[in-house]
Amino acid sequence: MTQTRILEANALVELGMLEANDDPKKAHGYYVRALTIYKEEKHVYGEARVLNNIGVYHFERDEIRKAKEYFTQSLKLHRQTGNTISEALLLGNLSNVVMDLGDISQSIEYARMAIDIQQRIGDDNKLARTLSNLGNTLVYIGQQEEALRMLERALQLSKKVENHILQGFILEQFIHATDDLQQKKVYLKQVRAIYSKEYELRYQYTHVTHAQIDIEEKKWNEAEKRLLSVRLYFVQKQHHYVEQIHILLALIYARTNRLTEAQELISNLEGHYTSPSLQNLFYQTRILEIYILCEMPEAKILQAQLEQLIQNYTLEQYPQSQGFLDFQRVKRLA
């Protein structure tokens, strides 16, 4: 093993991590070069580490199967080296990946395996994050009571380690875990108090969350004002939350009989939420609702695609899941 080459590979990884936010493609190039060196030098730890980084790159681009491939390879190598901290990290990553691929039971299993390790080694910060992710999955499949227990435990741990951003993230999950609209607003107020000091983008997004609560209460004018108040912010950030805002605005227009405006907005939609997937089911269902209310021919095509999606992901096994119930509600409008 040539120490100089290992140092070169380590430097490439560090460069990649520095570029990850601003230029992900450039970061990926650094990672691939580092991976080649680690393999040639048989540096197992370095190889395992950079395989995870490459997996994250693909996951953030919705290249889920590629992400799973890299995470699986990284997990195998970390187990070889006995690195339990990284093993738990990879199990958590795989839990997220297989959830997006529709294997909900496997996702839960991976999360529980990660939790066992994190509890054993006393990694409270990562344990809180894994518990919150598992709670979110349990919310999705309709197991509200267990989900709330997981989220409450995660929240207490995040307070213990003073991870304020994670506290805000967990409180956002509480909003989705309860059907009580007044309680949603209590959680939202707590989220805003955290994000207003430390995380501007998530703070601005709380207006979108509030608009969703307004929509549930059929407060159309309030919801529209909230969405329009933050749309420019996310346009300037070139963030995919703009697409969420446009879908929700189109839904408001469709439900208030402003059909031309709804059609115009939804017809120009492109990007992250236009492809049916388990991850996008919430917004895909809202697009279907808009199509139906506006009597657009795209409704039949999208309905068939979503029915196939639900069949492929066997959501019928989870009849109380939010995605399944929501789709059944909208389908009855047709």
Phi and psi restraints in degrees (value plus and minus 20) as a CYANA .aco file:
   2 THR   PHI    -111.0   -71.0
   2 THR   PSI      95.7   135.7
   3 GLN   PHI     -80.7   -40.7
   3 GLN   PSI     -56.4   -16.4
   4 THR   PHI     -81.5   -41.5
   4 THR   PSI     -60.8   -20.8
   5 ARG   PHI     -89.7   -49.7
   5 ARG   PSI     -56.4   -16.4
   6 ILE   PHI     -83.9   -43.9
   6 ILE   PSI     -62.1   -22.1
   7 LEU   PHI     -83.0   -43.0
   7 LEU   PSI     -57.2   -17.2
   8 GLU   PHI     -82.9   -42.9
   8 GLU   PSI     -65.5   -25.5
   9 ALA   PHI     -83.7   -43.7
   9 ALA   PSI     -61.8   -21.8
  10 ASN   PHI     -79.8   -39.8
  10 ASN   PSI     -61.4   -21.4
  11 ALA   PHI     -84.1   -44.1
  11 ALA   PSI     -58.6   -18.6
  12 LEU   PHI     -83.1   -43.1
  12 LEU   PSI     -60.5   -20.5
  13 VAL   PHI     -83.1   -43.1
  13 VAL   PSI     -64.7   -24.7
  14 GLU   PHI     -82.1   -42.1
  14 GLU   PSI     -60.8   -20.8
  15 LEU   PHI     -81.8   -41.8
  15 LEU   PSI     -61.7   -21.7
  16 GLY   PHI     -81.3   -41.3
  16 GLY   PSI     -62.4   -22.4
  17 MET   PHI     -86.5   -46.5
  17 MET   PSI     -54.3   -14.3
  18 LEU   PHI     -87.7   -47.7
  18 LEU   PSI     -53.8   -13.8
  19 GLU   PHI    -109.9   -69.9
  19 GLU   PSI     -28.4    11.6
  20 ALA   PHI     -75.5   -35.5
  20 ALA   PSI     -59.4   -19.4
  21 ASN   PHI    -100.8   -60.8
  21 ASN   PSI     -63.0   -23.0
  22 ASP   PHI    -103.9   -63.9
  22 ASP   PSI     -55.9   -15.9
  23 ASP   PHI    -163.8  -123.8
  23 ASP   PSI      56.9    96.9
  24 PRO   PHI     -78.3   -38.3
  24 PRO   PSI     -55.8   -15.8
  25 LYS   PHI     -85.4   -45.4
  25 LYS   PSI     -60.5   -20.5
  26 LYS   PHI     -85.3   -45.3
  26 LYS   PSI     -60.3   -20.3
  27 ALA   PHI     -81.0   -41.0
  27 ALA   PSI     -62.7   -22.7
  28 HIS   PHI     -79.8   -39.8
  28 HIS   PSI     -59.5   -19.5
  29 GLY   PHI     -80.9   -40.9
  29 GLY   PSI     -61.6   -21.6
  30 TYR   PHI     -83.0   -43.0
  30 TYR   PSI     -63.6   -23.6
  31 TYR   PHI     -81.6   -41.6
  31 TYR   PSI     -63.2   -23.2
  32 VAL   PHI     -83.8   -43.8
  32 VAL   PSI     -61.1   -21.1
  33 ARG   PHI     -84.0   -44.0
  33 ARG   PSI     -60.8   -20.8
  34 ALA   PHI     -84.8   -44.8
  34 ALA   PSI     -60.7   -20.7
  35 LEU   PHI     -80.3   -40.3
  35 LEU   PSI     -61.3   -21.3
  36 THR   PHI     -79.8   -39.8
  36 THR   PSI     -64.0   -24.0
  37 ILE   PHI     -85.9   -45.9
  37 ILE   PSI     -67.1   -27.1
  38 TYR   PHI     -78.6   -38.6
  38 TYR   PSI     -61.0   -21.0
  39 LYS   PHI     -85.2   -45.2
  39 LYS   PSI     -65.6   -25.6
  40 GLU   PHI     -82.9   -42.9
  40 GLU   PSI     -55.7   -15.7
  41 GLU   PHI    -111.2   -71.2
  41 GLU   PSI     -19.2    20.8
  42 LYS   PHI      34.6    74.6
  42 LYS   PSI      22.4    62.4
  43 HIS   PHI    -115.3   -75.3
  43 HIS   PSI      72.7   112.7
  44 VAL   PHI     -84.8   -44.8
  44 VAL   PSI     -63.7   -23.7
  45 TYR   PHI     -81.8   -41.8
  45 TYR   PSI     -66.6   -26.6
  46 GLY   PHI     -81.5   -41.5
  46 GLY   PSI     -61.5   -21.5
  47 GLU   PHI     -82.5   -42.5
  47 GLU   PSI     -64.7   -24.7
  48 ALA   PHI     -81.7   -41.7
  48 ALA   PSI     -62.0   -22.0
  49 ARG   PHI     -83.4   -43.4
  49 ARG   PSI     -67.3   -27.3
  50 VAL   PHI     -95.5   -55.5
  50 VAL   PSI     -47.3    -7.3
  51 LEU   PHI     -80.7   -40.7
  51 LEU   PSI     -58.9   -18.9
  52 ASN   PHI     -84.2   -44.2
  52 ASN   PSI     -63.2   -23.2
  53 ASN   PHI     -80.3   -40.3
  53 ASN   PSI     -61.0   -21.0
  54 ILE   PHI     -87.2   -47.2
  54 ILE   PSI     -57.8   -17.8
  55 GLY   PHI     -80.5   -40.5
  55 GLY   PSI     -62.7   -22.7
  56 VAL   PHI     -81.4   -41.4
  56 VAL   PSI     -61.8   -21.8
  57 TYR   PHI     -75.4   -35.4
  57 TYR   PSI     -68.0   -28.0
  58 HIS   PHI     -90.1   -50.1
  58 HIS   PSI     -57.1   -17.1
  59 PHE   PHI     -82.5   -42.5
  59 PHE   PSI     -61.4   -21.4
  60 GLU   PHI     -90.3   -50.3
  60 GLU   PSI     -33.6     6.4
  61 ARG   PHI    -124.5   -84.5
  61 ARG   PSI      -3.6    36.4
  62 ASP   PHI      40.2    80.2
  62 ASP   PSI       3.2    43.2
  63 GLU   PHI    -113.8   -73.8
  63 GLU   PSI      52.5    92.5
  64 ILE   PHI     -87.3   -47.3
  64 ILE   PSI     -62.0   -22.0
  65 ARG   PHI     -87.1   -47.1
  65 ARG   PSI     -57.7   -17.7
  66 LYS   PHI     -84.8   -44.8
  66 LYS   PSI     -61.9   -21.9
  67 ALA   PHI     -79.4   -39.4
  67 ALA   PSI     -64.4   -24.4
  68 LYS   PHI     -80.0   -40.0
  68 LYS   PSI     -61.8   -21.8
  69 GLU   PHI     -79.3   -39.3
  69 GLU   PSI     -66.9   -26.9
  70 TYR   PHI     -91.0   -51.0
  70 TYR   PSI     -60.4   -20.4
  71 PHE   PHI     -82.6   -42.6
  71 PHE   PSI     -60.0   -20.0
  72 THR   PHI     -84.0   -44.0
  72 THR   PSI     -63.5   -23.5
  73 GLN   PHI     -82.9   -42.9
  73 GLN   PSI     -62.4   -22.4
  74 SER   PHI     -84.3   -44.3
  74 SER   PSI     -62.8   -22.8
  75 LEU   PHI     -79.3   -39.3
  75 LEU   PSI     -65.3   -25.3
  76 LYS   PHI     -78.4   -38.4
  76 LYS   PSI     -64.3   -24.3
  77 LEU   PHI     -90.6   -50.6
  77 LEU   PSI     -59.6   -19.6
  78 HIS   PHI     -84.3   -44.3
  78 HIS   PSI     -55.0   -15.0
  79 ARG   PHI     -86.5   -46.5
  79 ARG   PSI     -55.3   -15.3
  80 GLN   PHI     -82.6   -42.6
  80 GLN   PSI     -58.2   -18.2
  81 THR   PHI    -106.1   -66.1
  81 THR   PSI     -26.3    13.7
  82 GLY   PHI      54.3    94.3
  82 GLY   PSI       2.4    42.4
  83 ASN   PHI    -105.6   -65.6
  83 ASN   PSI      69.2   109.2
  84 THR   PHI     -90.1   -50.1
  84 THR   PSI     -51.1   -11.1
  85 ILE   PHI     -81.7   -41.7
  85 ILE   PSI     -68.1   -28.1
  86 SER   PHI     -90.8   -50.8
  86 SER   PSI     -51.2   -11.2
  87 GLU   PHI     -79.9   -39.9
  87 GLU   PSI     -64.8   -24.8
  88 ALA   PHI     -83.6   -43.6
  88 ALA   PSI     -61.0   -21.0
  89 LEU   PHI     -78.4   -38.4
  89 LEU   PSI     -65.3   -25.3
  90 LEU   PHI     -88.9   -48.9
  90 LEU   PSI     -56.9   -16.9
  91 LEU   PHI     -82.0   -42.0
  91 LEU   PSI     -59.2   -19.2
  92 GLY   PHI     -85.0   -45.0
  92 GLY   PSI     -61.7   -21.7
  93 ASN   PHI     -83.1   -43.1
  93 ASN   PSI     -62.4   -22.4
  94 LEU   PHI     -86.8   -46.8
  94 LEU   PSI     -52.8   -12.8
  95 SER   PHI     -79.7   -39.7
  95 SER   PSI     -64.4   -24.4
  96 ASN   PHI     -85.8   -45.8
  96 ASN   PSI     -60.4   -20.4
  97 VAL   PHI     -85.5   -45.5
  97 VAL   PSI     -70.1   -30.1
  98 VAL   PHI     -91.0   -51.0
  98 VAL   PSI     -44.2    -4.2
  99 MET   PHI     -82.4   -42.4
  99 MET   PSI     -63.9   -23.9
 100 ASP   PHI     -87.7   -47.7
 100 ASP   PSI     -45.5    -5.5
 101 LEU   PHI    -105.1   -65.1
 101 LEU   PSI     -23.6    16.4
 102 GLY   PHI      75.4   115.4
 102 GLY   PSI     -18.3    21.7
 103 ASP   PHI    -112.4   -72.4
 103 ASP   PSI      61.5   101.5
 104 ILE   PHI     -87.8   -47.8
 104 ILE   PSI     -62.3   -22.3
 105 SER   PHI     -83.9   -43.9
 105 SER   PSI     -59.4   -19.4
 106 GLN   PHI     -87.1   -47.1
 106 GLN   PSI     -57.2   -17.2
 107 SER   PHI     -79.5   -39.5
 107 SER   PSI     -65.2   -25.2
 108 ILE   PHI     -84.5   -44.5
 108 ILE   PSI     -60.1   -20.1
 109 GLU   PHI     -83.0   -43.0
 109 GLU   PSI     -66.3   -26.3
 110 TYR   PHI     -79.6   -39.6
 110 TYR   PSI     -63.5   -23.5
 111 ALA   PHI     -82.5   -42.5
 111 ALA   PSI     -62.4   -22.4
 112 ARG   PHI     -86.1   -46.1
 112 ARG   PSI     -56.6   -16.6
 113 MET   PHI     -83.5   -43.5
 113 MET   PSI     -62.5   -22.5
 114 ALA   PHI     -83.6   -43.6
 114 ALA   PSI     -62.0   -22.0
 115 ILE   PHI     -81.7   -41.7
 115 ILE   PSI     -62.2   -22.2
 116 ASP   PHI     -77.6   -37.6
 116 ASP   PSI     -65.0   -25.0
 117 ILE   PHI     -87.0   -47.0
 117 ILE   PSI     -66.7   -26.7
 118 GLN   PHI     -84.3   -44.3
 118 GLN   PSI     -54.8   -14.8
 119 GLN   PHI     -86.5   -46.5
 119 GLN   PSI     -60.7   -20.7
 120 ARG   PHI     -86.4   -46.4
 120 ARG   PSI     -58.2   -18.2
 121 ILE   PHI    -114.7   -74.7
 121 ILE   PSI     -23.8    16.2
 122 GLY   PHI      53.6    93.6
 122 GLY   PSI      12.6    52.6
 123 ASP   PHI    -110.4   -70.4
 123 ASP   PSI      60.4   100.4
 124 ASP   PHI     -84.2   -44.2
 124 ASP   PSI     -55.9   -15.9
 125 ASN   PHI     -84.0   -44.0
 125 ASN   PSI     -70.9   -30.9
 126 LYS   PHI     -91.5   -51.5
 126 LYS   PSI     -51.6   -11.6
 127 LEU   PHI     -81.8   -41.8
 127 LEU   PSI     -62.1   -22.1
 128 ALA   PHI     -80.7   -40.7
 128 ALA   PSI     -61.4   -21.4
 129 ARG   PHI     -86.9   -46.9
 129 ARG   PSI     -62.0   -22.0
 130 THR   PHI     -87.2   -47.2
 130 THR   PSI     -61.4   -21.4
 131 LEU   PHI     -80.7   -40.7
 131 LEU   PSI     -59.6   -19.6
 132 SER   PHI     -87.7   -47.7
 132 SER   PSI     -58.9   -18.9
 133 ASN   PHI     -84.8   -44.8
 133 ASN   PSI     -62.3   -22.3
 134 LEU   PHI     -84.6   -44.6
 134 LEU   PSI     -60.9   -20.9
 135 GLY   PHI     -79.0   -39.0
 135 GLY   PSI     -60.8   -20.8
 136 ASN   PHI     -83.0   -43.0
 136 ASN   PSI     -61.0   -21.0
 137 THR   PHI     -83.8   -43.8
 137 THR   PSI     -62.4   -22.4
 138 LEU   PHI     -86.0   -46.0
 138 LEU   PSI     -55.8   -15.8
 139 VAL   PHI     -79.7   -39.7
 139 VAL   PSI     -64.6   -24.6
 140 TYR   PHI     -80.3   -40.3
 140 TYR   PSI     -58.4   -18.4
 141 ILE   PHI    -112.9   -72.9
 141 ILE   PSI     -12.3    27.7
 142 GLY   PHI      68.5   108.5
 142 GLY   PSI      -9.2    30.8
 143 GLN   PHI    -114.2   -74.2
 143 GLN   PSI      51.6    91.6
 144 GLN   PHI     -84.4   -44.4
 144 GLN   PSI     -63.3   -23.3
 145 GLU   PHI     -83.3   -43.3
 145 GLU   PSI     -68.7   -28.7
 146 GLU   PHI     -85.5   -45.5
 146 GLU   PSI     -57.4   -17.4
 147 ALA   PHI     -79.6   -39.6
 147 ALA   PSI     -65.3   -25.3
 148 LEU   PHI     -84.6   -44.6
 148 LEU   PSI     -55.9   -15.9
 149 ARG   PHI     -83.4   -43.4
 149 ARG   PSI     -63.5   -23.5
 150 MET   PHI     -82.9   -42.9
 150 MET   PSI     -65.2   -25.2
 151 LEU   PHI     -86.8   -46.8
 151 LEU   PSI     -58.2   -18.2
 152 GLU   PHI     -84.7   -44.7
 152 GLU   PSI     -62.0   -22.0
 153 ARG   PHI     -84.0   -44.0
 153 ARG   PSI     -62.4   -22.4
 154 ALA   PHI     -82.0   -42.0
 154 ALA   PSI     -61.2   -21.2
 155 LEU   PHI     -83.4   -43.4
 155 LEU   PSI     -63.3   -23.3
 156 GLN   PHI     -83.7   -43.7
 156 GLN   PSI     -60.4   -20.4
 157 LEU   PHI     -86.2   -46.2
 157 LEU   PSI     -60.8   -20.8
 158 SER   PHI     -84.0   -44.0
 158 SER   PSI     -52.9   -12.9
 159 LYS   PHI     -90.3   -50.3
 159 LYS   PSI     -59.4   -19.4
 160 LYS   PHI     -80.4   -40.4
 160 LYS   PSI     -62.9   -22.9
 161 VAL   PHI    -110.0   -70.0
 161 VAL   PSI     -18.5    21.5
 162 GLU   PHI      38.8    78.8
 162 GLU   PSI      21.4    61.4
 163 ASN   PHI    -115.2   -75.2
 163 ASN   PSI      71.0   111.0
 164 HIS   PHI     -88.4   -48.4
 164 HIS   PSI     -57.7   -17.7
 165 ILE   PHI     -83.9   -43.9
 165 ILE   PSI     -61.1   -21.1
 166 LEU   PHI     -86.0   -46.0
 166 LEU   PSI     -56.2   -16.2
 167 GLN   PHI     -77.8   -37.8
 167 GLN   PSI     -65.2   -25.2
 168 GLY   PHI     -82.6   -42.6
 168 GLY   PSI     -62.7   -22.7
 169 PHE   PHI     -81.4   -41.4
 169 PHE   PSI     -63.2   -23.2
 170 ILE   PHI     -87.4   -47.4
 170 ILE   PSI     -60.4   -20.4
 171 LEU   PHI     -83.7   -43.7
 171 LEU   PSI     -54.1   -14.1
 172 GLU   PHI     -81.5   -41.5
 172 GLU   PSI     -57.1   -17.1
 173 GLN   PHI     -88.5   -48.5
 173 GLN   PSI     -53.8   -13.8
 174 PHE   PHI     -79.4   -39.4
 174 PHE   PSI     -56.4   -16.4
 175 ILE   PHI     -78.6   -38.6
 175 ILE   PSI     -61.7   -21.7
 176 HIS   PHI     -97.9   -57.9
 176 HIS   PSI     -39.0     1.0
 177 ALA   PHI    -105.2   -65.2
 177 ALA   PSI     -34.0     6.0
 178 THR   PHI    -133.5   -93.5
 178 THR   PSI     128.3   168.3
 179 ASP   PHI    -116.2   -76.2
 179 ASP   PSI     -25.7    14.3
 180 ASP   PHI     -99.5   -59.5
 180 ASP   PSI      88.9   128.9
 181 LEU   PHI     -83.2   -43.2
 181 LEU   PSI     -55.9   -15.9
 182 GLN   PHI     -88.3   -48.3
 182 GLN   PSI     -57.9   -17.9
 183 GLN   PHI     -87.8   -47.8
 183 GLN   PSI     -55.2   -15.2
 184 LYS   PHI     -76.2   -36.2
 184 LYS   PSI     -62.5   -22.5
 185 LYS   PHI     -88.4   -48.4
 185 LYS   PSI     -53.7   -13.7
 186 VAL   PHI     -83.8   -43.8
 186 VAL   PSI     -67.4   -27.4
 187 TYR   PHI     -81.5   -41.5
 187 TYR   PSI     -60.9   -20.9
 188 LEU   PHI     -82.2   -42.2
 188 LEU   PSI     -59.5   -19.5
 189 LYS   PHI     -82.0   -42.0
 189 LYS   PSI     -60.2   -20.2
 190 GLN   PHI     -86.5   -46.5
 190 GLN   PSI     -60.2   -20.2
 191 VAL   PHI     -81.0   -41.0
 191 VAL   PSI     -65.6   -25.6
 192 ARG   PHI     -82.3   -42.3
 192 ARG   PSI     -58.8   -18.8
 193 ALA   PHI     -81.6   -41.6
 193 ALA   PSI     -54.2   -14.2
 194 ILE   PHI     -96.7   -56.7
 194 ILE   PSI     -70.7   -30.7
 195 TYR   PHI     -91.9   -51.9
 195 TYR   PSI     -46.3    -6.3
 196 SER   PHI     -82.3   -42.3
 196 SER   PSI     -45.2    -5.2
 197 LYS   PHI    -114.3   -74.3
 197 LYS   PSI     -47.2    -7.2
 198 GLU   PHI    -147.3  -107.3
 198 GLU   PSI     -35.6     4.4
 199 TYR   PHI    -170.6  -130.6
 199 TYR   PSI      69.2   109.2
 200 GLU   PHI     -83.0   -43.0
 200 GLU   PSI     -63.5   -23.5
 201 LEU   PHI     -80.3   -40.3
 201 LEU   PSI     -66.2   -26.2
 202 ARG   PHI     -88.6   -48.6
 202 ARG   PSI     -52.1   -12.1
 203 TYR   PHI     -82.9   -42.9
 203 TYR   PSI     -65.6   -25.6
 204 GLN   PHI     -81.7   -41.7
 204 GLN   PSI     -55.1   -15.1
 205 TYR   PHI     -88.1   -48.1
 205 TYR   PSI     -41.8    -1.8
 206 THR   PHI     -80.9   -40.9
 206 THR   PSI     -44.5    -4.5
 207 HIS   PHI     -87.4   -47.4
 207 HIS   PSI     -54.5   -14.5
 208 VAL   PHI     -87.8   -47.8
 208 VAL   PSI     -63.3   -23.3
 209 THR   PHI     -80.7   -40.7
 209 THR   PSI     -63.1   -23.1
 210 HIS   PHI     -83.0   -43.0
 210 HIS   PSI     -58.5   -18.5
 211 ALA   PHI     -82.6   -42.6
 211 ALA   PSI     -56.8   -16.8
 212 GLN   PHI     -84.6   -44.6
 212 GLN   PSI     -57.8   -17.8
 213 ILE   PHI     -85.4   -45.4
 213 ILE   PSI     -62.7   -22.7
 214 ASP   PHI     -77.4   -37.4
 214 ASP   PSI     -61.6   -21.6
 215 ILE   PHI     -82.8   -42.8
 215 ILE   PSI     -62.1   -22.1
 216 GLU   PHI     -80.5   -40.5
 216 GLU   PSI     -53.3   -13.3
 217 GLU   PHI    -108.5   -68.5
 217 GLU   PSI     -18.1    21.9
 218 LYS   PHI      40.5    80.5
 218 LYS   PSI      13.7    53.7
 219 LYS   PHI    -114.6   -74.6
 219 LYS   PSI      57.3    97.3
 220 TRP   PHI     -84.0   -44.0
 220 TRP   PSI     -64.7   -24.7
 221 ASN   PHI     -83.6   -43.6
 221 ASN   PSI     -63.9   -23.9
 222 GLU   PHI     -83.0   -43.0
 222 GLU   PSI     -62.7   -22.7
 223 ALA   PHI     -82.9   -42.9
 223 ALA   PSI     -64.6   -24.6
 224 GLU   PHI     -82.2   -42.2
 224 GLU   PSI     -64.0   -24.0
 225 LYS   PHI     -81.6   -41.6
 225 LYS   PSI     -62.0   -22.0
 226 ARG   PHI     -83.0   -43.0
 226 ARG   PSI     -64.8   -24.8
 227 LEU   PHI     -85.9   -45.9
 227 LEU   PSI     -62.5   -22.5
 228 LEU   PHI     -87.5   -47.5
 228 LEU   PSI     -48.9    -8.9
 229 SER   PHI     -88.5   -48.5
 229 SER   PSI     -43.5    -3.5
 230 VAL   PHI    -134.8   -94.8
 230 VAL   PSI     -22.0    18.0
 231 ARG   PHI     -81.2   -41.2
 231 ARG   PSI     -65.4   -25.4
 232 LEU   PHI     -81.2   -41.2
 232 LEU   PSI     -58.8   -18.8
 233 TYR   PHI     -76.6   -36.6
 233 TYR   PSI     -67.1   -27.1
 234 PHE   PHI     -96.8   -56.8
 234 PHE   PSI     -47.4    -7.4
 235 VAL   PHI     -82.7   -42.7
 235 VAL   PSI     -65.9   -25.9
 236 GLN   PHI     -84.7   -44.7
 236 GLN   PSI     -51.9   -11.9
 237 LYS   PHI     -99.8   -59.8
 237 LYS   PSI     -30.3     9.7
 238 GLN   PHI      34.7    74.7
 238 GLN   PSI      23.7    63.7
 239 HIS   PHI    -119.6   -79.6
 239 HIS   PSI     126.6   166.6
 240 HIS   PHI     -89.5   -49.5
 240 HIS   PSI     -26.7    13.3
 241 TYR   PHI     -82.4   -42.4
 241 TYR   PSI     -41.8    -1.8
 242 VAL   PHI     -77.3   -37.3
 242 VAL   PSI     -59.8   -19.8
 243 GLU   PHI     -83.6   -43.6
 243 GLU   PSI     -61.0   -21.0
 244 GLN   PHI     -79.1   -39.1
 244 GLN   PSI     -65.2   -25.2
 245 ILE   PHI     -80.6   -40.6
 245 ILE   PSI     -63.5   -23.5
 246 HIS   PHI     -87.1   -47.1
 246 HIS   PSI     -56.9   -16.9
 247 ILE   PHI     -84.5   -44.5
 247 ILE   PSI     -65.1   -25.1
 248 LEU   PHI     -87.4   -47.4
 248 LEU   PSI     -58.6   -18.6
 249 LEU   PHI     -83.4   -43.4
 249 LEU   PSI     -63.4   -23.4
 250 ALA   PHI     -82.0   -42.0
 250 ALA   PSI     -57.2   -17.2
 251 LEU   PHI     -84.8   -44.8
 251 LEU   PSI     -62.5   -22.5
 252 ILE   PHI     -80.5   -40.5
 252 ILE   PSI     -65.8   -25.8
 253 TYR   PHI     -82.6   -42.6
 253 TYR   PSI     -60.6   -20.6
 254 ALA   PHI     -86.4   -46.4
 254 ALA   PSI     -59.7   -19.7
 255 ARG   PHI     -95.7   -55.7
 255 ARG   PSI     -38.7     1.3
 256 THR   PHI    -126.1   -86.1
 256 THR   PSI      -0.8    39.2
 257 ASN   PHI      45.8    85.8
 257 ASN   PSI       7.3    47.3
 258 ARG   PHI    -120.4   -80.4
 258 ARG   PSI      46.1    86.1
 259 LEU   PHI     -87.9   -47.9
 259 LEU   PSI     -56.8   -16.8
 260 THR   PHI     -82.9   -42.9
 260 THR   PSI     -64.4   -24.4
 261 GLU   PHI     -83.3   -43.3
 261 GLU   PSI     -60.4   -20.4
 262 ALA   PHI     -83.7   -43.7
 262 ALA   PSI     -65.7   -25.7
 263 GLN   PHI     -82.9   -42.9
 263 GLN   PSI     -63.0   -23.0
 264 GLU   PHI     -82.5   -42.5
 264 GLU   PSI     -64.0   -24.0
 265 LEU   PHI     -88.2   -48.2
 265 LEU   PSI     -63.8   -23.8
 266 ILE   PHI     -95.9   -55.9
 266 ILE   PSI     -47.6    -7.6
 267 SER   PHI     -90.7   -50.7
 267 SER   PSI     -45.3    -5.3
 268 ASN   PHI    -111.2   -71.2
 268 ASN   PSI     -16.8    23.2
 269 LEU   PHI     -92.2   -52.2
 269 LEU   PSI     114.7   154.7
 270 GLU   PHI    -172.7  -132.7
 270 GLU   PSI     133.3   173.3
 271 GLY   PHI      95.3   135.3
 271 GLY   PSI    -157.4  -117.4
 272 HIS   PHI     -77.8   -37.8
 272 HIS   PSI     -57.5   -17.5
 273 TYR   PHI    -122.1   -82.1
 273 TYR   PSI     -10.0    30.0
 274 THR   PHI    -109.4   -69.4
 274 THR   PSI     -31.6     8.4
 275 SER   PHI    -123.3   -83.3
 275 SER   PSI     104.2   144.2
 276 PRO   PHI     -80.2   -40.2
 276 PRO   PSI     108.3   148.3
 277 SER   PHI    -178.4  -138.4
 277 SER   PSI     142.9   182.9
 278 LEU   PHI     -80.0   -40.0
 278 LEU   PSI     -59.9   -19.9
 279 GLN   PHI     -82.7   -42.7
 279 GLN   PSI     -54.1   -14.1
 280 ASN   PHI    -119.5   -79.5
 280 ASN   PSI     -11.0    29.0
 281 LEU   PHI     -79.3   -39.3
 281 LEU   PSI     -59.0   -19.0
 282 PHE   PHI     -77.1   -37.1
 282 PHE   PSI     -70.7   -30.7
 283 TYR   PHI     -97.5   -57.5
 283 TYR   PSI     -51.2   -11.2
 284 GLN   PHI     -82.1   -42.1
 284 GLN   PSI     -58.2   -18.2
 285 THR   PHI     -85.8   -45.8
 285 THR   PSI     -56.6   -16.6
 286 ARG   PHI     -89.4   -49.4
 286 ARG   PSI     -56.4   -16.4
 287 ILE   PHI     -82.2   -42.2
 287 ILE   PSI     -62.5   -22.5
 288 LEU   PHI     -80.2   -40.2
 288 LEU   PSI     -62.9   -22.9
 289 GLU   PHI     -80.1   -40.1
 289 GLU   PSI     -61.6   -21.6
 290 ILE   PHI     -83.4   -43.4
 290 ILE   PSI     -65.9   -25.9
 291 TYR   PHI     -76.6   -36.6
 291 TYR   PSI     -64.1   -24.1
 292 ILE   PHI     -86.7   -46.7
 292 ILE   PSI     -67.8   -27.8
 293 LEU   PHI     -83.7   -43.7
 293 LEU   PSI     -52.2   -12.2
 294 CYS   PHI    -110.9   -70.9
 294 CYS   PSI     -18.7    21.3
 295 GLU   PHI      34.7    74.7
 295 GLU   PSI      25.9    65.9
 296 MET   PHI    -110.0   -70.0
 296 MET   PSI     121.7   161.7
 297 PRO   PHI     -83.5   -43.5
 297 PRO   PSI     -41.7    -1.7
 298 GLU   PHI     -83.7   -43.7
 298 GLU   PSI     -36.8     3.2
 299 ALA   PHI     -79.2   -39.2
 299 ALA   PSI     -65.9   -25.9
 300 LYS   PHI     -83.7   -43.7
 300 LYS   PSI     -60.4   -20.4
 301 ILE   PHI     -84.7   -44.7
 301 ILE   PSI     -68.6   -28.6
 302 LEU   PHI     -86.4   -46.4
 302 LEU   PSI     -58.9   -18.9
 303 GLN   PHI     -80.2   -40.2
 303 GLN   PSI     -63.5   -23.5
 304 ALA   PHI     -83.9   -43.9
 304 ALA   PSI     -59.9   -19.9
 305 GLN   PHI     -83.8   -43.8
 305 GLN   PSI     -61.8   -21.8
 306 LEU   PHI     -91.7   -51.7
 306 LEU   PSI     -55.8   -15.8
 307 GLU   PHI     -81.8   -41.8
 307 GLU   PSI     -59.8   -19.8
 308 GLN   PHI     -87.1   -47.1
 308 GLN   PSI     -59.1   -19.1
 309 LEU   PHI     -80.7   -40.7
 309 LEU   PSI     -67.2   -27.2
 310 ILE   PHI     -83.3   -43.3
 310 ILE   PSI     -58.0   -18.0
 311 GLN   PHI     -86.8   -46.8
 311 GLN   PSI     -64.9   -24.9
 312 ASN   PHI     -82.0   -42.0
 312 ASN   PSI     -58.6   -18.6
 313 TYR   PHI    -112.7   -72.7
 313 TYR   PSI     -12.6    27.4
 314 THR   PHI      27.7    67.7
 314 THR   PSI      23.4    63.4
 315 LEU   PHI     -86.7   -46.7
 315 LEU   PSI     -35.1     4.9
 316 GLU   PHI     -80.5   -40.5
 316 GLU   PSI     -42.8    -2.8
 317 GLN   PHI     -89.0   -49.0
 317 GLN   PSI     -37.2     2.8
 318 TYR   PHI    -144.4  -104.4
 318 TYR   PSI      49.5    89.5
 319 PRO   PHI     -83.8   -43.8
 319 PRO   PSI     -35.1     4.9
 320 GLN   PHI    -117.4   -77.4
 320 GLN   PSI     -12.7    27.3
 321 SER   PHI     -87.8   -47.8
 321 SER   PSI     126.5   166.5
 322 GLN   PHI     -79.9   -39.9
 322 GLN   PSI     -63.6   -23.6
 323 GLY   PHI     -82.8   -42.8
 323 GLY   PSI     -63.4   -23.4
 324 PHE   PHI     -86.5   -46.5
 324 PHE   PSI     -67.9   -27.9
 325 LEU   PHI     -82.8   -42.8
 325 LEU   PSI     -60.9   -20.9
 326 ASP   PHI     -84.0   -44.0
 326 ASP   PSI     -64.2   -24.2
 327 PHE   PHI     -83.9   -43.9
 327 PHE   PSI     -61.8   -21.8
 328 GLN   PHI     -82.5   -42.5
 328 GLN   PSI     -58.3   -18.3
 329 ARG   PHI     -82.8   -42.8
 329 ARG   PSI     -67.6   -27.6
 330 VAL   PHI     -89.2   -49.2
 330 VAL   PSI     -56.8   -16.8
 331 LYS   PHI     -79.6   -39.6
 331 LYS   PSI     -52.5   -12.5
 332 ARG   PHI     -88.0   -48.0
 332 ARG   PSI     -36.3     3.7
 333 LEU   PHI     -93.2   -53.2
 333 LEU   PSI     -44.3    -4.3
